[in-house]
Amino acid sequence: MLWTEKYRPTRLEEICGQEPVTNLLSSFATSGNVPHLMLTGPHGTGKSAAIECFAKKLYGENWEINTSVFQTADLFSQGKKMLEEDERYAHLYQKSQSLIVNFKYILKWYASMRPLDAAFKLMVFEDAHALTRDAQQGLRRIMERYSGTCRFIFSTTNQSAIIPAITSRCLPLFFSPVNTDVISSRLSMIRAQEDGGAFPCSDDDLELIAQAAQGDLRKAILLLQVALQHGQCQDVSGISQSETGTITASALDAIRKGDPRSAILQFESLMIDYGLSAREVLSLVQQITHRDYNHPRLAIAIADADYRVGHCNSEYVQIDAFATGIRDVFV
């Protein structure tokens, strides 16, 4: 069993490093006065767990009945095939209609269902940045129509991908990267729970894993499980090397060799094939340049690109501009 599931929080109080947000969610659940919510932040910071714990506190044993969760990334990557095969949607799926028409129809059907022993139900959209513009426009109208009996919750790593008509209707809650000390403390607890602290990982090893996780608690727990099961606590850098990190390193090497076109294709592959946002790509670039190049002009270029990504319409244009603009640094 994955430790990320075994040690998944079951109460808001168990979520690590996000006290300002969890305290606010707890007060909403206690009072029953819940606005539409926009949960943003990097991966592994507790957004999905917080939604589940919030629903449990709000509805008690009826939380699953009153909570509809839509995995939008899967829906818009797999398309009508998912609607046809998923038992939650198969009875509503209309083969002759487009994906957007089916999406709107299914949302209306779920939104129109009366909550059980509650004033409203929760409509949750995981990876909301995967929603297309057309889908978001249709969703905005559904929010207007069913706001009396539904509360809409959006979870995303890229709030800029959500149209203003939706973000303006939601209270934004930011999940910050988890502090390294908090991650180390959580890993120490898990180590003690698993084998009474007998695992061959010292506190220094746990700190290295926490640093390698870069604020992602889920990644840290996975690294700890892999390290302990393979007896490689001293090889954290090797264990944590991801496929996306390898592609990013290859793209930077291509720029260094004078081939920015190849680098652009690799950066775009990270966004299209791996589903990363532009800011997540820049985060990978920052980690690798800090380790392998450590050039002040690169740090400035990354900061400028990050600012532009937050104030633009096309993330692809900004990433392409960044890849082209840092050629001179390697000359």
C-alpha positions, 0 to 999 in steps of 0.5 A: 500500500502506498504510504501517501494513501495510508497516511492521508489526512482524515481531518482538517487538523491533520493537514500539515503546514496549511493552518491559515487555510484549514482553520478557515475551512473549519470555520466554514464547515462549523457555521455552514456558511460556505462560499464558492472556493478556488483552491490554488497551490503546487502539487502535494500541498494538501488541496484534494485532502482538504476538500475531502476533510472539509466535506466530512466535517460539513456533512458527516456520514453523508459527505460522499452523497453530497459531494460530486467530484469531477476529474477534469484532467481525465475528462478532457484528455480522454474525451467521450471515451471516459464518459462512455466507460465511467459508470458515474456518467454512462447512463447520462452520456449521449453518443450523438452529442459533442464532449462539451454538450455532454459535459454541460448536461452531466453537470446540470444533472448532478447540480439539480439533484437535491442534497441529502439532509443539507442546504446545499451540495458540493460540486468539486472540480479537480485540476480545474485548469484543464477545463477548456474555455467553452467548458468554463463559459458553460460552467459559469452559467450553471454556477449562476443557476444553481448557486442556491443549492450547490457550492462550487469548489475548484482545485488547480495549480494554475489559477491563471487558466481559469476565466475571470467570470469564475474566479470572481465568484470564488474565494481564493485559498492558497496552499503554499509549498510545505515548509521543509521542517514540517515535512521532516517532522512528518517523515520522522513520524512515519518512520517511527510508525512503520518500524519503531524508528528502526529504519536505516535513515537518519534525521539528516537523511530525512532532511535531505528527502524534505529538501529534495521534495521542494515543498511537495509533501506527497513527493516526500512521502513517496521518496521516503517509502522508495528509499526505505524499501530499497535501502538507498537513503543516501541516494536521494538525488538519484531516487528523486530524479524525475522524467520531467526533470530529465527532459528539462535538463535536456532542453537546457543542454540544447539551448547551451548547444545553440539549438533553442528550437529543440528546447522549445519543443521539449518545453512544450512537450512538458506542458502538453504531454505531461500536463505541467503548467508554465510555472511548473516548467519554470520551477524545474528550470530553476532547480536544474539551473541552480544545481548545474549552472547557477548563473545570476542572469538565468535567475533574473530571466526565470523571475521575469518569465514567471512574472509574465506567465502570471499576466498573459493569455498564452503560457506557450508564447512566454515559455517560447520567449524564455527559451529564446531569450536565455541563449545569450547566457550560455554564449 
